[in-house]
Amino acid sequence: MYSPTAQSLAPARSSPHPPAPTSPLPHPSSMALVRQRRQLPHLTLPLDHFALRPPPAPPVAVAPSVSSDAPRLSDYEKISLLGQGNGGTVYKARHRRTSQPYALKLFAAEEPSAAREAEILMLAADVPHVVRLHAVIPSPAVEQPAALALELVRGGSLAGLLRGLGRSMGERPIAAVARQTLLGLEALHALRVVHRDLKPSNLLVGVSGEVKIADFGAGKVLRRRLDPCASYVGTAAYMSPERFDPEAYSGDYDPYAADVWSLGLALLELYLGHFPLLPAGQRPDWAALMCAICFGEAPEAPAAASGEFRDFVARCLEKKAGQRASVAELLDHPFIAQRDAEEAQRSLAALVAEAAQLGDQ
């Protein structure tokens, strides 16, 4: 999770990726498969506990040389803890010489996601709806970054915004989140990057209502069109069915469709004010998540929501990846396309200001 506490691209409609009712009871063979994979005790933990990690990289035998003019950790002064991200801890920090504020992500020693996240952020340097990388701080001991100096988005994460408001969000600001996140995904997917961990705590919002995708520790650059990316990295609660149980969905695979599922869950969470797959207040465990994601019906927006929002969420949360809407199709959906984008963004900015005022009281 990357949750800092202050920062739209005309949507290109072409996409290189074509768009791709379960019974209430789990299939016995699928249940056996999940039990075989997940020999875990019953857990009742926060959603972010289920942020899974790739296997550690082998140690590097020879320490690299670090240029004398390379950025160093000593150049930055840590001010406060912002949160935990994939593979690292994020601090609000200040550059000692320039006094410029940053979000400083410090990685654990030999963290395998460090180099991958730096690579993705450098690839996405020109994408407005991706958090900006300012500096890669090399490690003096191993061939990977020790830290990343990132753009500080002062409104914080959408998860933090929900907590600060103490209530759910309306459709107009949610449309602003949806549009800007889809524009970010459109650009990332064009670069063959999949995020694999979209959730409210990894979507940042600035004081002007601008939305940035953050925390690429679970992300991947696809070297080939059908590179496998169904591994258990990211947060299990927001995984699509084909990622949570890849064998059961092996014939229905699109590496980009999983990001659409996660976005649909995140938007529905903003509308409901709680994680959509479980009743409000229920703590997730592996069995509940497995049954809800793989064997239960896809969650729906409540009847009180508009028809456009209900359909938009349903298009995101198709259980079969091949039937899920593409990013390009969602950008043309009436929930977004028939709404004033600037007005929607202003409504999101108003919520950021309201949460900040409540926090000052």
C-alpha positions, 0 to 999 in steps of 0.5 A: 500500500502506498498512501501519501498525504499533494498533485487528464490526457484525452482518451485514446480509444484504440486498444491493442487488446480485444475484449475478452452464473456460477452456481452458489456452491463450489465445484468439488474438484476446484475446492480440492485444488484450492485446499491443496494449494492453500494449507493455511489456518483460518485467518481473520486479518485486514485485507492488505494482509493478503498482499502476496510476494514473488519468491526472493531473488538469489543473492548477488555475489558482488557489490556494485560500485555507486557513482559519487554523484548518484542519489543517496539515502542521506540526501533525504530526511524522513518526516513521517510514515505514510504506509506499507507498499509492496516490498517496502515502506513509504515515508514522507520525506524532504530533500535536504538541499532543495527542501522538495517534498517526496514520497520515499519508498524504502525497500527491504534488503534484496527485495525482488520487486525493487528493480521491477518497480523502478523499471515500470515507473521509468517506462511510464514516465510520460503517463499523467495518471501514474505516480512520477518517479523522481530518483532511483537511489541505488543500494551500495550492497546489491544490484537493485534500488535501495529506495525510490523518490516518488511524487508526493500526492497530497490527497493520499490514497482513496482508501485513506479518503474513505476513512477520512470522510467516514462515509461512501462516495457518490457516483460523480467523484467515482466517475472521475476516479474511473476515467482517470484510472482507465486512462492510466491503464490504457497507457500502461497496457500499451506499454505491455505493463500490467499492475496486478494490484489495483485497489483503493490504497494504491490509487492516489488523489491530489488536491485538484482531484487528479488520480494517480496509479501507484505501487507497482511492486506486483506489476509486470512488463509482458515481454510477449503478448501472452506472458503468464501473469497469473502468479500469486502476487498482489492482494488476494482480495482484489484478484480476478477469478482467473488469477486466484484459481488459474487452473480452473480458468486456464482456457480464459486468459487475458493478462490485461483483463485482471486489472479491469476486474480489480478496478471494478471491485475498487470502484464498487468499494468506494460506492459501498464504503466497504469491501464488496465481496464480504458483508460490511465489517466481516474480516476476510479469510482464505476460505471466504475469499476463495468462495466469493471470488471463484464460486460465488456470484459476481458482486453487483452495485445496489438497486439504488445506483444508477443504471449506468453505474450498475452496468459499468460495474457489471462489465468490469466484474464479468467472471470470465475474462474473455467476456469482461469489458476492455479498457477502451470499451469502458472509456466509451461507456455512458457512465464516463463518456456522457459525464462532464469530466471536469465537473466530476474531477471537481467533485472529487477534489471537494471530497479531498478538501472535506476530508482534510478539513475533518482531519484538522478538527 
